[in-house]
Amino acid sequence: MFFISKIFYQWHRIRLAFLELLLEGCMDKGLENKLNRKINYHKHKIEKLSKDGL
């Protein structure tokens, strides 16, 4: 299970970086809110996986 957890951790880090780049150039407030929700989701998952002992 440890190997799979590392994959999930890396996936969330990649998605977070991608979404933050999208947010930088975003001019639409509706899309900006959606991106912020997704960013918070991935930050929460990274935090949870870190606490679970990666």
VMD Tcl script that builds the backbone (N, CA, C; Angstrom):
set m [mol new atoms 162]
animate dup $m
set s [atomselect $m all]
$s set {name element resname resid chain x y z} {
  {N N MET 1 A 0.819 -1.202 0.000}
  {CA C MET 1 A 0.000 0.000 0.000}
  {C C MET 1 A 0.865 1.269 0.000}
  {N N PHE 2 A 2.063 1.168 0.534}
  {CA C PHE 2 A 2.953 2.314 0.603}
  {C C PHE 2 A 3.255 2.889 -0.788}
  {N N PHE 3 A 3.509 2.020 -1.752}
  {CA C PHE 3 A 3.828 2.451 -3.112}
  {C C PHE 3 A 2.653 3.206 -3.735}
  {N N ILE 4 A 1.455 2.708 -3.544}
  {CA C ILE 4 A 0.254 3.351 -4.092}
  {C C ILE 4 A 0.041 4.712 -3.445}
  {N N SER 5 A 0.283 4.815 -2.149}
  {CA C SER 5 A 0.149 6.096 -1.451}
  {C C SER 5 A 1.111 7.128 -2.016}
  {N N LYS 6 A 2.325 6.702 -2.345}
  {CA C LYS 6 A 3.301 7.623 -2.936}
  {C C LYS 6 A 2.832 8.106 -4.307}
  {N N ILE 7 A 2.233 7.222 -5.067}
  {CA C ILE 7 A 1.707 7.611 -6.383}
  {C C ILE 7 A 0.599 8.639 -6.222}
  {N N PHE 8 A -0.326 8.402 -5.296}
  {CA C PHE 8 A -1.404 9.356 -5.049}
  {C C PHE 8 A -0.854 10.701 -4.587}
  {N N TYR 9 A 0.149 10.660 -3.726}
  {CA C TYR 9 A 0.771 11.887 -3.225}
  {C C TYR 9 A 1.354 12.692 -4.388}
  {N N GLN 10 A 2.104 12.026 -5.249}
  {CA C GLN 10 A 2.706 12.704 -6.400}
  {C C GLN 10 A 1.637 13.241 -7.351}
  {N N TRP 11 A 0.569 12.457 -7.550}
  {CA C TRP 11 A -0.527 12.889 -8.424}
  {C C TRP 11 A -1.131 14.187 -7.902}
  {N N HIS 12 A -1.397 14.265 -6.618}
  {CA C HIS 12 A -1.991 15.472 -6.043}
  {C C HIS 12 A -1.035 16.655 -6.131}
  {N N ARG 13 A 0.261 16.426 -5.981}
  {CA C ARG 13 A 1.244 17.505 -6.108}
  {C C ARG 13 A 1.277 18.043 -7.540}
  {N N ILE 14 A 1.237 17.152 -8.525}
  {CA C ILE 14 A 1.251 17.564 -9.935}
  {C C ILE 14 A -0.004 18.357 -10.267}
  {N N ARG 15 A -1.157 17.827 -9.840}
  {CA C ARG 15 A -2.425 18.518 -10.103}
  {C C ARG 15 A -2.441 19.891 -9.440}
  {N N LEU 16 A -1.942 19.972 -8.214}
  {CA C LEU 16 A -1.918 21.241 -7.498}
  {C C LEU 16 A -1.073 22.262 -8.260}
  {N N ALA 17 A 0.101 21.869 -8.708}
  {CA C ALA 17 A 0.973 22.779 -9.449}
  {C C ALA 17 A 0.304 23.237 -10.751}
  {N N PHE 18 A -0.336 22.306 -11.448}
  {CA C PHE 18 A -1.027 22.625 -12.697}
  {C C PHE 18 A -2.164 23.616 -12.462}
  {N N LEU 19 A -2.969 23.357 -11.437}
  {CA C LEU 19 A -4.106 24.234 -11.152}
  {C C LEU 19 A -3.655 25.623 -10.711}
  {N N GLU 20 A -2.553 25.688 -9.963}
  {CA C GLU 20 A -2.031 26.988 -9.556}
  {C C GLU 20 A -1.550 27.789 -10.765}
  {N N LEU 21 A -0.968 27.126 -11.742}
  {CA C LEU 21 A -0.565 27.810 -12.972}
  {C C LEU 21 A -1.777 28.327 -13.744}
  {N N LEU 22 A -2.821 27.521 -13.801}
  {CA C LEU 22 A -4.046 27.958 -14.469}
  {C C LEU 22 A -4.649 29.167 -13.762}
  {N N LEU 23 A -4.609 29.147 -12.443}
  {CA C LEU 23 A -5.196 30.225 -11.656}
  {C C LEU 23 A -4.469 31.548 -11.883}
  {N N GLU 24 A -3.171 31.495 -12.094}
  {CA C GLU 24 A -2.383 32.712 -12.322}
  {C C GLU 24 A -2.908 33.539 -13.495}
  {N N GLY 25 A -3.289 32.878 -14.554}
  {CA C GLY 25 A -3.731 33.593 -15.745}
  {C C GLY 25 A -5.235 33.687 -15.886}
  {N N CYS 26 A -5.972 33.274 -14.872}
  {CA C CYS 26 A -7.428 33.231 -14.958}
  {C C CYS 26 A -8.028 34.626 -14.786}
  {N N MET 27 A -8.957 34.965 -15.670}
  {CA C MET 27 A -9.622 36.262 -15.575}
  {C C MET 27 A -11.114 36.110 -15.282}
  {N N ASP 28 A -11.624 34.922 -15.345}
  {CA C ASP 28 A -13.039 34.660 -15.111}
  {C C ASP 28 A -13.252 34.303 -13.639}
  {N N LYS 29 A -14.074 35.100 -12.937}
  {CA C LYS 29 A -14.287 34.892 -11.500}
  {C C LYS 29 A -14.941 33.539 -11.207}
  {N N GLY 30 A -15.848 33.103 -12.052}
  {CA C GLY 30 A -16.500 31.809 -11.853}
  {C C GLY 30 A -15.501 30.670 -11.955}
  {N N LEU 31 A -14.656 30.738 -12.949}
  {CA C LEU 31 A -13.627 29.716 -13.134}
  {C C LEU 31 A -12.579 29.804 -12.030}
  {N N GLU 32 A -12.283 31.028 -11.598}
  {CA C GLU 32 A -11.317 31.217 -10.525}
  {C C GLU 32 A -11.797 30.534 -9.232}
  {N N ASN 33 A -13.074 30.671 -8.936}
  {CA C ASN 33 A -13.636 30.018 -7.745}
  {C C ASN 33 A -13.550 28.503 -7.854}
  {N N LYS 34 A -13.841 27.989 -9.030}
  {CA C LYS 34 A -13.771 26.541 -9.259}
  {C C LYS 34 A -12.334 26.041 -9.096}
  {N N LEU 35 A -11.388 26.770 -9.633}
  {CA C LEU 35 A -9.976 26.396 -9.505}
  {C C LEU 35 A -9.525 26.442 -8.049}
  {N N ASN 36 A -9.974 27.453 -7.308}
  {CA C ASN 36 A -9.621 27.547 -5.892}
  {C C ASN 36 A -10.161 26.367 -5.096}
  {N N ARG 37 A -11.379 25.926 -5.403}
  {CA C ARG 37 A -11.944 24.748 -4.728}
  {C C ARG 37 A -11.109 23.508 -5.026}
  {N N LYS 38 A -10.703 23.346 -6.279}
  {CA C LYS 38 A -9.876 22.195 -6.657}
  {C C LYS 38 A -8.505 22.256 -6.000}
  {N N ILE 39 A -7.936 23.453 -5.922}
  {CA C ILE 39 A -6.636 23.633 -5.270}
  {C C ILE 39 A -6.739 23.246 -3.800}
  {N N ASN 40 A -7.785 23.707 -3.140}
  {CA C ASN 40 A -7.968 23.367 -1.729}
  {C C ASN 40 A -8.148 21.870 -1.532}
  {N N TYR 41 A -8.855 21.219 -2.459}
  {CA C TYR 41 A -9.046 19.767 -2.382}
  {C C TYR 41 A -7.694 19.053 -2.444}
  {N N HIS 42 A -6.863 19.427 -3.395}
  {CA C HIS 42 A -5.571 18.759 -3.555}
  {C C HIS 42 A -4.632 19.074 -2.393}
  {N N LYS 43 A -4.680 20.299 -1.870}
  {CA C LYS 43 A -3.874 20.631 -0.691}
  {C C LYS 43 A -4.290 19.775 0.498}
  {N N HIS 44 A -5.593 19.595 0.658}
  {CA C HIS 44 A -6.106 18.771 1.757}
  {C C HIS 44 A -5.636 17.317 1.607}
  {N N LYS 45 A -5.693 16.798 0.403}
  {CA C LYS 45 A -5.270 15.415 0.161}
  {C C LYS 45 A -3.769 15.247 0.409}
  {N N ILE 46 A -2.964 16.212 -0.017}
  {CA C ILE 46 A -1.519 16.151 0.219}
  {C C ILE 46 A -1.246 16.163 1.721}
  {N N GLU 47 A -1.938 17.037 2.421}
  {CA C GLU 47 A -1.774 17.123 3.875}
  {C C GLU 47 A -2.166 15.806 4.547}
  {N N LYS 48 A -3.280 15.230 4.119}
  {CA C LYS 48 A -3.749 13.968 4.691}
  {C C LYS 48 A -2.765 12.832 4.423}
  {N N LEU 49 A -2.269 12.746 3.196}
  {CA C LEU 49 A -1.320 11.701 2.860}
  {C C LEU 49 A 0.000 11.871 3.618}
  {N N SER 50 A 0.395 13.112 3.837}
  {CA C SER 50 A 1.618 13.390 4.588}
  {C C SER 50 A 1.476 12.940 6.037}
  {N N LYS 51 A 0.311 13.195 6.611}
  {CA C LYS 51 A 0.062 12.808 7.997}
  {C C LYS 51 A -0.012 11.287 8.161}
  {N N ASP 52 A -0.460 10.607 7.107}
  {CA C ASP 52 A -0.598 9.150 7.165}
  {C C ASP 52 A 0.739 8.437 7.074}
  {N N GLY 53 A 1.796 9.191 6.906}
  {CA C GLY 53 A 3.127 8.597 7.003}
  {C C GLY 53 A 3.814 8.226 5.712}
  {N N LEU 54 A 3.889 9.164 4.795}
  {CA C LEU 54 A 4.679 8.890 3.584}
  {C C LEU 54 A 6.083 9.075 3.893}
}
mol reanalyze $m
mol bondsrecalc $m
mol representation Tube
mol addrep $m
